[in-house]
Amino acid sequence: PVAEMLNVMDKNTETSIMSRLEEKDPILAEEIRKLMFVFEDVIKIDDRGIQTLLKEIDNSKLLLALKTANEEVKEKIFKNLSTRAATMLREDLDNMGPAKLSDVETSQQEIVNVARRLEQEGKILIARGGAEDALV
């Protein structure tokens, strides 16, 4: 619930609350941060942002992260790749054998961390809810 509330707040309020929480309880702050933006939230990044994100992610990490992703997430990624790259990634996914869930989750978390960093650097925008956050 706390993470969801922070997700719909404006960035300044969220930053202020999280920095105070970081001072008081760094472990709790990190747990909340992990819940605030999850891998499935990549659909909230605009196409240009997805392309920026994909440039910073190793293909093997992306492949592993997509292993358990829903179709909406996969389509968001595929449509931001070249036709050839998307076709190759789809084939690799189809031919991929079993993978450890912990490895998949680690890859997803690493991608989330890159997305968070890019957002902090102002290189991508993540729509976090609320009408004022809509990308226009």
C-alpha positions as a LaTeX table, in Angstrom:
\begin{tabular}{lrrr}
\hline
Residue & $x$ (\AA) & $y$ (\AA) & $z$ (\AA) \\
\hline
Pro1 & 0.00 & 0.00 & 0.00 \\
Val2 & 2.77 & 2.50 & 0.83 \\
Ala3 & 4.55 & 1.81 & $-2.45$ \\
Glu4 & 1.29 & 2.22 & $-4.38$ \\
Met5 & 0.63 & 5.56 & $-2.68$ \\
Leu6 & 4.12 & 6.77 & $-3.50$ \\
Asn7 & 3.74 & 5.64 & $-7.10$ \\
Val8 & 0.81 & 8.02 & $-7.65$ \\
Met9 & 2.43 & 11.00 & $-5.92$ \\
Asp10 & 4.34 & 13.61 & $-7.84$ \\
Lys11 & 8.09 & 13.02 & $-8.09$ \\
Asn12 & 9.10 & 15.77 & $-5.63$ \\
Thr13 & 6.80 & 14.51 & $-2.87$ \\
Glu14 & 7.91 & 10.94 & $-3.47$ \\
Thr15 & 11.59 & 11.96 & $-3.33$ \\
Ser16 & 11.07 & 13.96 & $-0.16$ \\
Ile17 & 9.26 & 11.13 & 1.64 \\
Met18 & 11.72 & 8.51 & 0.48 \\
Ser19 & 14.79 & 10.53 & 1.50 \\
Arg20 & 13.36 & 11.03 & 5.00 \\
Leu21 & 12.51 & 7.35 & 5.22 \\
Glu22 & 16.01 & 6.51 & 4.00 \\
Glu23 & 17.45 & 8.41 & 6.97 \\
Lys24 & 15.17 & 6.74 & 9.51 \\
Asp25 & 15.01 & 3.19 & 8.14 \\
Pro26 & 17.20 & 2.44 & 5.08 \\
Ile27 & 16.14 & $-1.21$ & 4.92 \\
Leu28 & 12.43 & $-0.36$ & 4.83 \\
Ala29 & 13.12 & 2.38 & 2.28 \\
Glu30 & 14.82 & $-0.12$ & $-0.02$ \\
Glu31 & 11.95 & $-2.62$ & 0.34 \\
Ile32 & 9.43 & 0.09 & $-0.57$ \\
Arg33 & 11.60 & 1.22 & $-3.50$ \\
Lys34 & 11.62 & $-2.34$ & $-4.85$ \\
Leu35 & 7.82 & $-2.43$ & $-4.71$ \\
Met36 & 7.35 & 0.96 & $-6.28$ \\
Phe37 & 8.42 & 0.14 & $-9.80$ \\
Val38 & 8.31 & $-3.47$ & $-10.87$ \\
Phe39 & 9.37 & $-5.03$ & $-14.15$ \\
Glu40 & 5.80 & $-5.11$ & $-15.49$ \\
Asp41 & 5.75 & $-1.32$ & $-15.15$ \\
Val42 & 7.99 & $-0.99$ & $-18.22$ \\
Ile43 & 4.72 & $-0.56$ & $-20.11$ \\
Lys44 & 4.50 & 2.85 & $-18.39$ \\
Ile45 & 7.63 & 4.04 & $-20.18$ \\
Asp46 & 7.11 & 5.80 & $-23.51$ \\
Asp47 & 8.53 & 4.20 & $-26.66$ \\
Arg48 & 11.55 & 6.51 & $-26.86$ \\
Gly49 & 12.30 & 5.70 & $-23.21$ \\
Ile50 & 12.05 & 1.96 & $-23.89$ \\
Gln51 & 14.53 & 2.36 & $-26.75$ \\
Thr52 & 16.91 & 4.25 & $-24.44$ \\
Leu53 & 16.51 & 1.55 & $-21.79$ \\
Leu54 & 17.10 & $-1.28$ & $-24.27$ \\
Lys55 & 20.42 & 0.28 & $-25.37$ \\
Glu56 & 21.72 & $-0.22$ & $-21.84$ \\
Ile57 & 20.58 & $-3.81$ & $-21.34$ \\
Asp58 & 22.46 & $-6.92$ & $-22.33$ \\
Asn59 & 20.41 & $-9.17$ & $-24.65$ \\
Ser60 & 20.87 & $-12.25$ & $-22.47$ \\
Lys61 & 19.54 & $-10.30$ & $-19.46$ \\
Leu62 & 16.56 & $-9.08$ & $-21.49$ \\
Leu63 & 15.84 & $-12.59$ & $-22.73$ \\
Leu64 & 15.86 & $-13.97$ & $-19.20$ \\
Ala65 & 13.72 & $-11.11$ & $-17.88$ \\
Leu66 & 11.08 & $-11.71$ & $-20.57$ \\
Lys67 & 10.82 & $-15.42$ & $-19.70$ \\
Thr68 & 7.91 & $-14.85$ & $-17.27$ \\
Ala69 & 6.71 & $-11.46$ & $-18.57$ \\
Asn70 & 3.12 & $-10.99$ & $-19.66$ \\
Glu71 & 2.25 & $-10.44$ & $-23.33$ \\
Glu72 & 1.73 & $-6.69$ & $-22.89$ \\
Val73 & 5.29 & $-6.28$ & $-21.61$ \\
Lys74 & 6.72 & $-8.49$ & $-24.36$ \\
Glu75 & 4.87 & $-6.54$ & $-27.06$ \\
Lys76 & 6.07 & $-3.22$ & $-25.63$ \\
Ile77 & 9.67 & $-4.48$ & $-25.89$ \\
Phe78 & 9.27 & $-6.10$ & $-29.33$ \\
Lys79 & 7.72 & $-3.02$ & $-30.92$ \\
Asn80 & 10.71 & $-0.96$ & $-29.81$ \\
Leu81 & 13.25 & $-3.25$ & $-31.44$ \\
Ser82 & 14.08 & $-3.50$ & $-35.11$ \\
Thr83 & 12.02 & $-6.13$ & $-36.93$ \\
Arg84 & 15.07 & $-8.38$ & $-37.18$ \\
Ala85 & 16.01 & $-7.99$ & $-33.50$ \\
Ala86 & 12.40 & $-8.61$ & $-32.39$ \\
Thr87 & 12.19 & $-11.75$ & $-34.54$ \\
Met88 & 15.45 & $-13.07$ & $-33.14$ \\
Leu89 & 14.37 & $-12.32$ & $-29.55$ \\
Arg90 & 11.01 & $-14.06$ & $-30.09$ \\
Glu91 & 12.78 & $-17.12$ & $-31.50$ \\
Asp92 & 15.25 & $-17.16$ & $-28.61$ \\
Leu93 & 12.35 & $-16.95$ & $-26.15$ \\
Asp94 & 10.51 & $-19.78$ & $-27.90$ \\
Asn95 & 13.60 & $-21.98$ & $-27.89$ \\
Met96 & 14.70 & $-21.11$ & $-24.38$ \\
Gly97 & 14.78 & $-24.02$ & $-21.96$ \\
Pro98 & 13.80 & $-23.86$ & $-18.31$ \\
Ala99 & 15.39 & $-21.10$ & $-16.22$ \\
Lys100 & 15.62 & $-20.61$ & $-12.48$ \\
Leu101 & 12.96 & $-18.18$ & $-11.28$ \\
Ser102 & 15.55 & $-16.46$ & $-9.10$ \\
Asp103 & 17.69 & $-15.77$ & $-12.21$ \\
Val104 & 14.66 & $-14.38$ & $-14.07$ \\
Glu105 & 13.76 & $-12.14$ & $-11.11$ \\
Thr106 & 17.37 & $-10.96$ & $-10.79$ \\
Ser107 & 17.42 & $-9.97$ & $-14.48$ \\
Gln108 & 14.08 & $-8.18$ & $-14.11$ \\
Gln109 & 15.33 & $-6.30$ & $-11.03$ \\
Glu110 & 18.51 & $-5.25$ & $-12.83$ \\
Ile111 & 16.41 & $-3.84$ & $-15.68$ \\
Val112 & 14.20 & $-2.01$ & $-13.16$ \\
Asn113 & 17.35 & $-0.56$ & $-11.56$ \\
Val114 & 18.58 & 0.70 & $-14.95$ \\
Ala115 & 15.13 & 2.23 & $-15.64$ \\
Arg116 & 15.17 & 3.98 & $-12.25$ \\
Arg117 & 18.67 & 5.34 & $-12.88$ \\
Leu118 & 17.70 & 6.61 & $-16.34$ \\
Glu119 & 14.63 & 8.28 & $-14.85$ \\
Gln120 & 16.75 & 9.98 & $-12.18$ \\
Glu121 & 19.15 & 11.16 & $-14.88$ \\
Gly122 & 16.20 & 12.62 & $-16.79$ \\
Lys123 & 16.77 & 10.33 & $-19.79$ \\
Ile124 & 13.40 & 8.56 & $-19.63$ \\
Leu125 & 9.95 & 9.28 & $-18.23$ \\
Ile126 & 7.88 & 6.75 & $-16.33$ \\
Ala127 & 4.16 & 7.51 & $-16.09$ \\
Arg128 & 3.35 & 6.73 & $-12.47$ \\
Gly129 & $-0.39$ & 7.35 & $-12.48$ \\
Gly130 & $-2.49$ & 10.43 & $-12.04$ \\
Ala131 & $-3.70$ & 12.60 & $-14.92$ \\
Glu132 & $-0.93$ & 15.16 & $-14.41$ \\
Asp133 & 1.59 & 12.41 & $-15.10$ \\
Ala134 & 0.15 & 11.47 & $-18.49$ \\
Leu135 & 2.69 & 11.68 & $-21.28$ \\
Val136 & 1.61 & 14.20 & $-23.93$ \\
\hline
\end{tabular}
